[in-house]
Amino acid sequence: MRRNALLWLLALALVSYWATITGCGGCGKGKTSDRTKVAVSIFPIYDLVRQVAGPDADVELLLPPGHSEHTFDPTPKDVEEVAACKLAVMVGVGLDPWMEKLVKDAAPNARVLKVGERVPTLTVKDDPVGDEAAHRTIPEDDHDHDKGVTDPHVWMDPARARVMVKAIGDELGRVDVAHANEYRQRATELDGKLETLDKEIEQRTAAWKTKGFITFHGSFNYFADRYKLQILAVIEPFPGSTPTGEYIQEVLKVVADKKVPALFSEPQLDPRPAQTIADAAKIPLGKLDPVGGTEGTDSYEKLIRYNVDSLEKYLK
């Protein structure tokens, strides 16, 4: 049983009991407040939602900054937050199934927006080192990472984020009709900011001399696809699965052949595999952050610019 499963079940039982004695069953089963409450799975989407929501809705983030979106266990407090919501916003497409289960159990009548289903998606490459690498890096019993699975990191492309923002504005307007015009107006304003951000990054990346880079895990494919960059290798293709010595040698070969100027770790994952390869190749180790939410990455725009700055330092 997962780490917080028992606490989660206990919290659900308490929420259900409270709903029975008060006549409120969470989202859509009565009102605990006139305020519209929204629960969001990860920080980049949370920031887009809170910008669109403005002062007219209360938006709660479930995944604490610094935690991996792939391995998060909801807490009893998360159950309570979700049970009070009217709208749940998640990525979907395999990234945050923990939230999907949480909403189903704690707030079955809440509206659900899966932003990853509103945009064109990419598939996960089955060759995380170059074009010819074998699929052997995937454990035989790992059925979650079969060839052709959808890459869920859709928010890393600001052009796709613009599509998500419109969907967020529309969904907020459906759950809170009284403020629908305000939500859509703020969505339009945010769309303009993201358009500016997209054009800025397009100009900056076009000037880089080096177009290929190596990521820690497969979280930058949408970014690379949008700005005509190339992912040369992925150090840890599947989060939590430590790369083998043979695989590290393959990555080192790519580093040498392509004259890769630097490697990158991510704050949500163990950096030691990346540090090992960087030390062996005698190149610096930078940092990329696909999730953010901490100082310097505490807005969607800051997060994207942080990553552009980190890449630009070595690729320009």
C-alpha positions as CSV (number, residue, x, y, z in Angstrom):
1,M,0.0,0.0,0.0
2,R,1.3,3.5,-0.9
3,R,2.8,5.7,1.8
4,N,-0.2,7.9,2.5
5,A,-3.0,5.5,1.5
6,L,-4.3,4.8,5.0
7,L,-4.3,8.5,5.9
8,W,-6.0,9.2,2.6
9,L,-8.8,6.7,3.3
10,L,-9.2,8.1,6.8
11,A,-9.5,11.6,5.4
12,L,-12.1,10.5,2.9
13,A,-14.1,8.8,5.6
14,L,-14.1,12.0,7.7
15,V,-15.0,14.2,4.7
16,S,-17.9,11.8,3.9
17,Y,-19.1,11.9,7.6
18,W,-19.0,15.7,7.7
19,A,-20.9,15.9,4.5
20,T,-23.6,13.6,6.0
21,I,-24.1,15.6,9.1
22,T,-23.9,19.0,7.5
23,G,-25.7,18.2,4.3
24,C,-22.7,19.2,2.1
25,G,-20.9,16.7,0.0
26,G,-18.2,18.8,-1.5
27,C,-18.2,20.1,-5.1
28,G,-21.7,20.4,-6.4
29,K,-23.4,18.9,-3.4
30,G,-24.3,22.0,-1.5
31,K,-22.3,25.1,-0.7
32,T,-19.7,25.6,2.0
33,S,-19.0,29.1,0.6
34,D,-20.2,31.4,-2.1
35,R,-16.6,31.5,-3.3
36,T,-15.6,29.4,-6.3
37,K,-12.9,27.0,-5.3
38,V,-10.5,25.4,-7.7
39,A,-7.9,22.6,-7.1
40,V,-4.9,22.3,-9.5
41,S,-2.3,19.5,-9.7
42,I,1.0,21.1,-10.5
43,F,2.5,24.6,-10.2
44,P,2.8,25.7,-13.9
45,I,-0.9,25.0,-14.5
46,Y,-1.8,26.4,-11.1
47,D,-0.2,29.8,-12.0
48,L,-2.1,30.0,-15.3
49,V,-5.3,29.2,-13.4
50,R,-4.7,31.7,-10.6
51,Q,-3.9,34.5,-13.2
52,V,-7.2,33.8,-15.0
53,A,-9.2,33.4,-11.7
54,G,-8.0,36.7,-10.3
55,P,-9.9,37.9,-7.3
56,D,-13.1,35.9,-8.2
57,A,-12.0,32.4,-7.2
58,D,-9.8,30.6,-4.7
59,V,-7.2,28.4,-6.3
60,E,-5.3,25.7,-4.4
61,L,-2.1,24.0,-5.5
62,L,-1.8,20.3,-4.6
63,L,1.7,19.3,-5.5
64,P,4.2,21.2,-3.2
65,P,7.1,22.9,-5.1
66,G,10.1,20.7,-5.2
67,H,8.2,17.4,-5.3
68,S,8.0,15.2,-8.4
69,E,4.7,15.2,-10.3
70,H,5.3,11.6,-11.2
71,T,5.5,10.2,-7.7
72,F,3.4,12.4,-5.5
73,D,1.2,10.9,-2.8
74,P,-1.8,13.2,-1.8
75,T,-2.2,14.0,1.9
76,P,-5.4,14.2,4.0
77,K,-5.2,18.0,3.6
78,D,-5.3,17.5,-0.2
79,V,-8.4,15.4,0.2
80,E,-10.1,18.2,2.2
81,E,-9.1,20.8,-0.4
82,V,-10.4,18.8,-3.3
83,A,-13.6,18.0,-1.5
84,A,-14.4,21.7,-1.3
85,C,-13.7,22.5,-5.0
86,K,-16.1,23.2,-7.9
87,L,-13.4,22.7,-10.6
88,A,-10.4,20.5,-10.7
89,V,-7.6,21.3,-13.2
90,M,-5.0,18.7,-14.1
91,V,-2.7,17.9,-16.9
92,G,-4.0,14.4,-17.6
93,V,-2.4,12.3,-20.4
94,G,-0.7,10.1,-17.7
95,L,1.0,12.8,-15.7
96,D,-1.1,13.2,-12.6
97,P,-3.4,10.1,-12.1
98,W,-3.1,10.6,-8.4
99,M,-5.3,13.7,-8.8
100,E,-7.8,12.0,-11.0
101,K,-8.3,9.4,-8.4
102,L,-8.5,12.0,-5.7
103,V,-11.2,14.0,-7.5
104,K,-13.2,10.9,-8.3
105,D,-13.2,9.8,-4.6
106,A,-13.5,13.2,-2.8
107,A,-15.4,15.4,-5.3
108,P,-17.3,13.2,-7.8
109,N,-19.5,16.1,-8.9
110,A,-16.7,18.6,-9.6
111,R,-16.0,19.7,-13.2
112,V,-12.7,18.4,-14.4
113,L,-10.4,20.1,-16.9
114,K,-7.5,18.1,-18.3
115,V,-5.5,20.6,-20.2
116,G,-3.3,18.0,-21.8
117,E,-6.3,16.8,-23.7
118,R,-6.9,20.3,-25.2
119,V,-3.6,20.6,-27.2
120,P,-1.7,18.5,-29.8
121,T,0.5,16.0,-28.0
122,L,3.9,14.3,-28.8
123,T,4.8,10.7,-28.1
124,V,7.7,9.6,-25.9
125,K,10.7,8.6,-27.9
126,D,11.7,4.9,-27.6
127,D,15.3,5.9,-28.2
128,P,16.4,8.1,-25.3
129,V,20.0,8.2,-26.6
130,G,20.2,9.2,-30.3
131,D,18.3,7.8,-33.2
132,E,19.6,4.2,-33.1
133,A,19.6,3.4,-29.4
134,A,17.6,0.3,-28.4
135,H,14.5,0.2,-26.3
136,R,16.4,-1.9,-23.8
137,T,16.5,0.9,-21.2
138,I,12.9,0.2,-20.4
139,P,12.4,-2.5,-17.8
140,E,10.6,-5.5,-19.2
141,D,7.9,-5.3,-16.6
142,D,7.3,-1.5,-17.0
143,H,4.1,-1.4,-19.0
144,D,3.5,2.3,-18.3
145,H,6.3,3.3,-20.6
146,D,5.6,1.3,-23.8
147,K,6.6,2.8,-27.1
148,G,4.1,5.4,-28.3
149,V,2.9,6.6,-24.9
150,T,1.9,10.3,-24.8
151,D,4.4,12.8,-23.4
152,P,2.5,14.8,-20.8
153,H,4.8,17.8,-20.4
154,V,2.6,20.0,-22.6
155,W,3.0,23.2,-20.6
156,M,6.6,23.6,-21.6
157,D,5.5,25.1,-24.9
158,P,4.0,28.6,-24.4
159,A,2.1,28.3,-27.6
160,R,0.2,25.3,-26.2
161,A,-0.1,27.1,-22.9
162,R,-2.1,29.8,-24.8
163,V,-4.6,27.1,-25.8
164,M,-4.8,25.9,-22.2
165,V,-5.5,29.4,-20.9
166,K,-8.5,29.8,-23.1
167,A,-9.8,26.4,-21.9
168,I,-9.3,27.5,-18.3
169,G,-11.2,30.8,-18.8
170,D,-14.1,28.9,-20.4
171,E,-14.3,26.3,-17.6
172,L,-14.1,28.9,-14.9
173,G,-17.0,30.7,-16.7
174,R,-19.0,27.5,-16.6
175,V,-18.7,26.9,-12.9
176,D,-19.0,30.6,-12.0
177,V,-21.3,32.2,-14.5
178,A,-21.6,35.4,-12.5
179,H,-17.9,36.2,-13.3
180,A,-17.6,34.5,-16.7
181,N,-16.8,37.8,-18.5
182,E,-14.1,38.6,-16.0
183,Y,-12.5,35.2,-16.4
184,R,-12.5,35.4,-20.2
185,Q,-11.1,38.9,-20.1
186,R,-8.2,37.9,-17.9
187,A,-7.6,34.8,-20.1
188,T,-7.4,37.2,-23.1
189,E,-4.9,39.4,-21.2
190,L,-2.8,36.4,-20.2
191,D,-2.9,35.1,-23.8
192,G,-1.3,38.4,-24.9
193,K,1.5,38.0,-22.3
194,L,2.2,34.4,-23.4
195,E,2.3,35.5,-27.1
196,T,5.0,38.0,-26.2
197,L,6.9,35.4,-24.2
198,D,6.7,32.9,-27.1
199,K,8.1,35.5,-29.6
200,E,10.8,36.5,-27.2
201,I,12.0,32.9,-26.7
202,E,11.7,32.2,-30.5
203,Q,14.1,35.1,-31.2
204,R,16.5,34.1,-28.4
205,T,16.8,30.4,-29.3
206,A,17.1,31.2,-33.0
207,A,20.4,32.9,-32.2
208,W,22.0,30.0,-30.3
209,K,24.9,28.4,-32.1
210,T,24.3,25.0,-30.4
211,K,20.9,23.5,-30.9
212,G,21.3,20.2,-29.2
213,F,21.2,19.5,-25.5
214,I,20.8,16.6,-23.0
215,T,18.0,16.7,-20.4
216,F,17.7,15.0,-17.1
217,H,14.4,13.3,-17.9
218,G,12.0,13.7,-20.8
219,S,10.4,16.9,-19.8
220,F,11.6,19.3,-22.5
221,N,10.5,17.7,-25.7
222,Y,7.7,20.2,-26.2
223,F,10.0,23.1,-25.6
224,A,12.6,21.7,-28.0
225,D,9.9,20.9,-30.6
226,R,8.5,24.5,-30.5
227,Y,11.9,26.2,-30.8
228,K,13.6,23.9,-33.3
229,L,16.0,22.4,-30.8
230,Q,17.2,18.8,-30.4
231,I,17.2,16.5,-27.4
232,L,20.4,14.5,-27.9
233,A,19.8,12.2,-24.9
234,V,17.9,11.8,-21.7
235,I,19.9,10.9,-18.6
236,E,17.1,9.3,-16.7
237,P,14.4,8.4,-19.3
238,F,11.9,7.3,-16.6
239,P,11.8,9.1,-13.3
240,G,13.0,7.0,-10.4
241,S,14.7,4.4,-12.7
242,T,18.4,4.7,-12.2
243,P,20.4,4.5,-15.4
244,T,22.7,1.5,-15.8
245,G,26.4,1.7,-16.3
246,E,26.0,0.7,-20.0
247,Y,23.4,3.4,-20.5
248,I,25.7,6.1,-18.9
249,Q,28.5,5.0,-21.3
250,E,26.1,5.6,-24.2
251,V,25.3,9.1,-22.9
252,L,29.0,9.8,-22.5
253,K,29.5,8.8,-26.1
254,V,26.9,11.3,-27.2
255,V,28.5,14.0,-25.1
256,A,31.9,13.4,-26.7
257,D,30.5,13.0,-30.3
258,K,28.3,16.0,-30.2
259,K,30.6,18.2,-28.1
260,V,27.8,18.8,-25.5
261,P,28.9,21.9,-23.5
262,A,26.9,21.0,-20.3
263,L,24.5,18.7,-18.6
264,F,21.4,19.6,-16.6
265,S,19.8,18.3,-13.4
266,E,16.3,19.0,-12.2
267,P,15.4,20.0,-8.6
268,Q,12.5,17.5,-8.3
269,L,14.8,14.5,-8.9
270,D,18.0,13.0,-7.6
271,P,20.8,14.8,-9.4
272,R,23.5,12.2,-8.8
273,P,23.2,10.4,-12.2
274,A,23.6,13.7,-14.0
275,Q,26.5,14.7,-11.7
276,T,28.2,11.4,-12.4
277,I,28.1,11.9,-16.1
278,A,29.1,15.5,-15.9
279,D,32.2,14.6,-13.8
280,A,33.2,11.8,-16.1
281,A,32.9,14.1,-19.2
282,K,34.5,17.0,-17.3
283,I,31.7,19.4,-18.3
284,P,29.6,21.7,-16.0
285,L,26.3,20.7,-14.6
286,G,23.5,23.3,-14.9
287,K,19.9,23.1,-13.8
288,L,16.6,23.0,-15.6
289,D,13.2,23.1,-13.9
290,P,10.1,21.8,-15.6
291,V,7.8,22.5,-12.6
292,G,9.0,25.5,-10.6
293,G,7.1,27.2,-7.9
294,T,10.1,28.4,-5.9
295,E,12.0,31.7,-5.8
296,G,12.9,32.7,-9.3
297,T,10.3,30.3,-10.8
298,D,7.2,31.5,-9.0
299,S,5.2,32.3,-12.1
300,Y,4.7,30.5,-15.4
301,E,6.6,33.2,-17.3
302,K,9.5,33.2,-14.8
303,L,9.7,29.4,-15.0
304,I,10.0,29.4,-18.8
305,R,12.5,32.3,-18.8
306,Y,14.5,30.6,-16.1
307,N,15.0,27.5,-18.3
308,V,15.8,29.7,-21.3
309,D,18.4,31.5,-19.3
310,S,19.9,28.2,-18.1
311,L,20.1,26.8,-21.6
312,E,21.4,30.0,-23.1
313,K,24.3,30.2,-20.7
314,Y,25.8,27.1,-22.4
315,L,24.2,27.0,-25.9
316,K,24.6,30.6,-27.0
